[in-house]
Amino acid sequence: MDKKTFSRIVSAVSAAAIGCSWTLGAIPPAAAAAQQEISAENAQEEQLIPVIVKLKGDSVLASDQAADMGAEFIDSPQAEKISTVIESLQDRAEGYLRQLYPDLEIGFRYSLVFNGFSCQLPESVIEEAKNSPLIEDFCPSCTYSAPK
């Protein structure tokens, strides 16, 4: 077994163990582990969709103080406090998504204008993650090129 396959199996089993702790009592632990492993396996095979994940909660510039101070607010101690809270929320949302899709890679993180990050996810993971209390929405992301 090559290293990549072993890593995926370990990730899927870890996700299954965490998923079982959430569903304990709803279905037997062995069935939950198998179900989570199959879901993770299916997610690995699906085509990835580039998305921007918009999280619940305000951005740094959403406060009244930011509106009063303008661009100077970005470097203020208040903005740093807000950024710390946003970073924590983003880390929790990333952890949640990583349980559903262990190969998650975050592209960019956004905190000034809105709270979120970019990544690529299988469609089945997007549908399941819409139920998270941390996530407000998923917006498809694409790149445009100007004609030459």
C-alpha positions in Angstrom: 0.0 0.0 0.0 1.5 3.3 -1.0 1.8 6.3 1.4 -1.0 8.3 -0.2 -3.5 5.5 0.1 -2.5 4.8 3.7 -2.9 8.5 4.5 -6.4 8.6 3.0 -7.5 5.5 4.9 -6.2 7.0 8.2 -8.0 10.3 7.4 -11.2 8.5 6.6 -11.0 6.4 9.8 -10.3 9.6 11.8 -13.2 11.4 10.3 -15.4 8.3 11.0 -14.4 8.3 14.6 -15.2 11.9 15.0 -18.5 11.5 13.1 -19.4 8.6 15.4 -19.0 10.7 18.5 -21.6 13.1 17.1 -24.1 10.4 16.1 -23.6 8.2 19.1 -26.9 6.7 20.0 -28.5 7.5 16.6 -26.9 4.5 14.8 -24.6 1.8 16.0 -20.9 3.0 16.2 -19.7 0.3 13.7 -22.4 1.3 11.2 -21.6 5.0 11.6 -17.9 4.4 11.0 -18.6 2.4 7.9 -21.1 5.0 6.7 -18.6 7.9 7.3 -15.8 5.9 5.6 -18.0 5.3 2.5 -19.0 9.0 2.4 -15.3 10.1 2.6 -14.4 7.5 -0.1 -17.2 8.8 -2.4 -16.2 12.4 -1.8 -12.6 11.5 -2.9 -14.0 10.3 -6.3 -16.3 13.2 -7.0 -15.3 16.2 -9.1 -14.1 19.2 -7.0 -16.1 22.4 -7.3 -14.3 25.7 -6.5 -16.3 27.6 -3.9 -16.1 30.5 -1.5 -17.5 29.5 1.8 -19.3 32.4 3.5 -19.5 32.0 7.3 -21.9 33.4 9.7 -20.7 36.4 11.7 -19.6 39.9 10.8 -16.4 40.9 9.0 -13.8 43.3 10.3 -15.2 46.3 8.5 -18.9 45.6 9.4 -18.7 47.4 12.7 -19.9 50.9 13.3 -16.5 51.9 14.5 -15.0 50.8 11.2 -17.5 53.1 9.3 -16.5 56.0 11.5 -12.7 55.5 11.3 -12.4 54.3 7.7 -9.2 52.7 6.5 -7.4 53.5 9.8 -9.7 51.0 11.6 -7.9 48.1 9.9 -4.8 48.6 12.0 -6.6 49.4 15.3 -6.6 47.1 18.4 -10.4 46.7 17.9 -9.9 45.3 14.4 -7.3 42.9 15.8 -9.8 41.6 18.3 -12.4 41.1 15.7 -9.8 39.4 13.4 -9.0 36.9 16.2 -12.6 36.0 16.6 -13.0 35.6 12.9 -9.9 33.4 12.7 -11.3 31.2 15.4 -14.6 30.8 13.6 -12.8 30.1 10.3 -10.7 27.4 12.0 -13.8 25.7 13.5 -15.5 25.7 10.1 -12.4 24.4 8.4 -12.3 21.6 11.0 -15.9 20.7 10.4 -15.4 20.6 6.6 -12.2 18.5 7.1 -14.3 15.9 8.9 -16.5 15.6 5.8 -13.6 15.9 3.3 -10.1 15.1 4.8 -8.2 16.4 1.7 -9.6 19.9 2.2 -7.2 22.6 1.1 -8.0 26.3 1.9 -7.1 28.8 -0.8 -7.7 32.3 0.5 -9.1 33.5 3.8 -11.4 36.6 3.8 -12.1 38.7 6.8 -12.2 42.4 5.9 -15.3 42.7 3.8 -16.9 39.3 4.6 -16.1 36.3 6.8 -15.1 33.2 4.8 -12.5 31.3 2.7 -12.1 29.7 -0.6 -11.6 26.0 -1.3 -12.6 23.1 -3.5 -15.2 20.6 -2.4 -17.1 17.7 -3.8 -20.8 18.5 -4.4 -22.0 15.9 -1.9 -19.9 17.6 0.8 -21.3 21.0 -0.1 -24.8 19.7 0.3 -24.1 18.1 3.6 -22.2 21.1 5.0 -25.1 23.5 4.3 -26.6 22.2 7.5 -23.7 23.5 9.6 -24.6 26.3 12.0 -21.2 27.9 11.1 -21.8 28.2 7.4 -24.1 30.8 5.8 -23.6 30.0 2.1 -21.5 28.4 -0.6 -20.8 30.6 -3.7 -19.4 29.0 -6.8 -16.0 30.5 -7.7 -14.5 30.8 -11.2 -11.7 32.6 -13.0 -12.2 34.8 -16.0 -9.6 35.7 -18.5 -9.6 38.8 -20.7 -9.4 38.1 -24.4 -6.1 38.9 -26.0 
